[in-house]
Amino acid sequence: MSRVTLTSAVLSAFLVVAAAPSAHAAPKADDVRVLAWNIWHGGKDPAVGGAANLPLVIDQLVDIAPDVFLSVETYGSAEDIRAGLSARAGKGDYTATRITSRSADNLWIFTHYPITKVYPKPVGGIVNDFYFGGIRVKLPSGREANFFDTWLNYSDPWVGDMIDANATAIQKGEAQPYTAQQVTEGDTQVQLPQITDIIHNHLPAMLSGNTDPVILGGDFNTLPAADWTQGGAHCHYGLSYDLRATGVVTDAGFVDTYRAVNRNVCKSPGKSWSPQPDYDYMITKDRIDFIFAKGAGVKARDSFTVDRRLASHEPGRFYSDHAAVVTDLRISR
């Protein structure tokens, strides 16, 4: 066998080529855009134009271009949404995963990532697949992540309405119509047991020990407990309440991604209820839609709400009675 001597120039070139990453190497981190949005009766509520509104909803979805869309009140619009995102979002073909199995198909999850698992529907407890369900996907880095869509019911009278009525009374110098106990019950009688069942029963059963990142979002129909403590009372007409439902999520190690990015409660309330002019009387800015994240290497880079029509559309009402919530995550390997 003959001997080969490498000159320093050849050796250097060899090392550069050897060290260069493959053009198809997986990234070390994944940037993932997550959208949670209640689109209001399939995007076709009569108050916003009925069926003529759905194409506008899809235009908005395409403009946001989510990697994962946690949809609430999908109600018969899933295929139109999937097709629109696939054709125009610029991220390839999307898959639409039906979470709610009954005819009123509330929850769907849309993503262009490969799906590695669709979790079975909840069994037992007080929550079923109308309220909760999820999927696991493979990210471009090869790492996997779990995404869960959530809807919680609301109390009557609703906690947000009671708080707003109290704030309005304070502004007018009148007696508050609701006691602190009544407001607290508006959060704890319905939403608290439902989210407790999800976080402590169904989610662990579904994950079954899986430690990949978990992103959980949707319409919670209650206000963020951490925003309404005594420390934030100066942002809310001096009002504070012992709200507890969202605290169940953060106590389980999840990060409220909107608040992690927008730390000033007064300047960035994150109002998601409601963009509709019917609710202009409300003086509180209610954030009832959330994206929570948990897991090693997961960080929220940005988070914001969308509650105004696209400039390309004619002036008019926003497309839903809920603002859309968008969070840009970085998930590191």
N, C-alpha and C positions, 0 to 999 in steps of 0.2 A: 504494500500500500504506500503510495507516494505521500510525502509530507507537503502541506500547504501552509505558506506563511502569509498572514494577513498584515498588510501595511496599516499604519495608524489611521489613514484616511478611509480605507475600506472597512476597518474595524468600527470606526465611528459611524459610518453610514449603516453598517449592519445593526449596530445597537439602536440607532434611531428608528429603523424600520421595525426591529423587534419590539421596541417599547411602545410604538404607536398603537393606539386602540383600534380594534376592528371598527369598520364603518357601521357595523350592525350591533355593536356592543350595547348591552342594556344600560340605561341610565342608572346612576347611583341613587337618585331621588326622583320621585314622581310629583308633578304639579297637577293637582286634581281640582277641577271646579265642580262644586256641588250646589245644586239648586233645590230648594224646598218651596213649593208653591201650591196653594189651594186655588184651583183655577175656576171655581164657582160653577157648579152644575155642568161640568164638562166643557167649560168655556162658553156655554150657550145660554146663560141666564137671560131672561127677557129684559131685565133692566139695562143690559149692555148690548142689546140688539139681537139676542137669540143666536141662531145658527150662523149669522153673518159675522159674529164676533170671534168664532173659533179660528178662522184664518189669521186674524190679528193676534190672537194668543200665540199661534204658531210662529208668526213673524217675530214676536217678542222672545220666544224660546230660541229661535235660530240666532237672534242677536246676542243672547246670553251665551249660547253654545256650551251648555253644561256637559261635563263628562259623565255625571250621574244626576238624574232628575228624579227627585222624590215627589211624586204627584199625589195630590189629594183632591177628591171630588172629580175624578177622571171621567166617570159616568158616560161610557160609550165613545169617547174621543181618542182612545189609545192608538188605534191604527193610523188615524190622521196625524197625530203627534209623531209617532214613530217614523212615518213616511216623510214628514216635513223635516225632521231633524236629520234623517239619513240623506236626504237629497240636498240640503242646503246649509247645514251647520259646519261643514268642512272637516268633519272628524270621522268620516266613514259611516258604515251601516250601524244603526242602533237596533238593539233588541228591546222589546217591550215585555216586561215580566209582570203578569197579573198577580197581585198579592191577595186581593179580596175575591173570593171564589163565588160569592152569591151574585144574583142578577144586578144588584146595585154595586157596580164595580168601583168602589171608592179609591182604593190604593193601587197604584202601578209604579214600577221603577223602570226608567229608561236609561240605557247606557250603551256606549260603543265598545266598552271593554268586554273581553271574553268572560262569560259567567261560568264559574266552576261549581257553584252550588246554589240551588234555590231552597231556602229553608222551609220545612213543613209548617203548616199553619198551627197557631197556638192551640193547645189542648188543655182543657180544664181552666179553672180560675174564672175571672169575670171578663176577660178580654178575648176576643176572637179575631179572625183575619180581616174584619171590617176596620179594626183599630191598629193592627200591627203585623208586620212581616218583613222579610228581607232576603238578600242575596249575598253571595261572596263572589268577588271578581278578581281577575288577574291583571295587575297593573303592568305598564310597559317595562318596569324594572324586573319583573318576574315575581315581585312580592304580591301577596294577596291582601285584600281588605274587605271588610263586611259593611254593608249598607242596609239600614233599616228605616222603613217608612212608618209614620205614626200619625194617628188622629185620636185625640181625646174628646170626649163629649163635654157639654157645657151645662152649667147649673142654671136654674131659673128661680130667682133672678140671677143674672150673670154677674160674675165678680167684677168684670170691667165696667159694666153699667153702674153698679153700686158705687165703685170708687169714683167714677166720673160725677155721679150725682152728689157725692160728698164734696168733691173738689169744687163743683159749681156752687154749692151752698156756701162754702167758705168764701169764695170770690164775691158772692152777693151779701155776705154778712148774715147768713141765715143758719138755722140749726141743721146739722147733718142728718139726712133721713135714714142712714144705716149705721148700726153700731159696728165696732171693730169685730165683734164676734160674728155678726151676719156676713161681713165681708170675708172673714177667714173661712167660714163654712162654705162660701161660694167657691172656694179653691179646694177645700179638703173633703167635701162630701162626694164629689164626682171625680174630678181629675186626679186627686191624690191616690185613691185606691186603684184607679186604672193604671197610672204610671208606676205605682208600686208593684202591681202584678206583672207589668212588663219588665221592669228592671230587675226585680228579685226572683221572678219565677220563669217567665218565658224566655227572656234573653239568655240567661245561663243555660237553660235546657237546650236551646237552639245551638249555641256556640259549642257546648259540650267540651269545654276546655281549650278551644281554639284561642290563640293569643294574638292573632293578626289585628290590626287597627279596626276599630268599630266607629262608624259614623251613623248617627241616629238623628233624624230630623222630621219635621212635619208641622202640623197645626195642633197646638196644645190647648187652645181655648182657655188659657189662663196667662197671667202675667209672670215675669221672671222674679222669683222670690228674692234673689240677691239685690235687685234694683229697688225693692220696696221696703228695705230695712230702715231702721231709724237713721242710719248714716246717709241715706239718700232722700230723706224727707224734704230737704230744702229744694229738691228738684220737683216735688210733687205737692205743692201747696201746703207743705208741712205735714203731709200724711205719710204714715208708714203702717204696714200690716204684717202679720205673721203668716205670710203665704208659704206654702211648703211643697207644692207639687214639683216644680222644677228643681227644688233642692234635693229631691230623691235622686235625680240624674247626676247632679254635680257631686253629691256625696258619694256616688258610686265611682267617682274618678273621671267623669266626663268634663270636658271644657265647653262652656258656652262660647262658641267661636265668634259670634258677633261682639259680645262684650269683651272677649280677650283682645280684639283688635281696637274696638271703640270703647275705651275705658271710662270716658266721662259720661256718666248717666244723664246729666243735665243737657249737655251739648249734643249727645248722640243717643236719643231715646230709642231709636230703631223702630219707630212706629210701623206696624204692619196691619193694624185694624183701626180704621178702614180707609182706603183711598176714595171710597164712594162719597159723593156730596151729601147723601142722606145722613151722613154722620158728622157733618161739619159742626154740629152743636157740641160735640165732645171736646173738652178742653184738655183731657189727659191724652197722652200719646202712647197707645197700648201696643206693646210688642208681645204677640201671642204665637208667632211662628219662629221656629228655632232650628239650628243645626248644631248638634253636640258632637264632639269627637273625643276619642280615647285611644291611647296606644303609644308604644315607644316610637319615637321619631316622627310624631305627627304634630305639625305646627300650622296654625292659621296665619296666612300671610295677608289676607284681606277679607273683609266681610261687609256687605252693604245690602240695602233694600232697593227694590225697583218698584215704583208706584206711579210712574208717569208714562203716558203713551209715547211711542216712538215718534221722532220728529217727522218721519216719512208718512205718518198716518194723519188723517184729518183730526182736528180738535174734537174732544169728546170725553166721555167717562173712561177711567182706567178699565182694563179688561176684566178685572176681578174685584171682589169685595175684600180680598187680601192682597197686600203687597207681596212680591216675591222676595225671598231671602237667598242671597248668593254668598258662598264662602269659598275662597281659594285656599286650598290646603297644600302644604308640602309634606310628603311622606318619605322620609329618608330610610334607606336600607340599613 
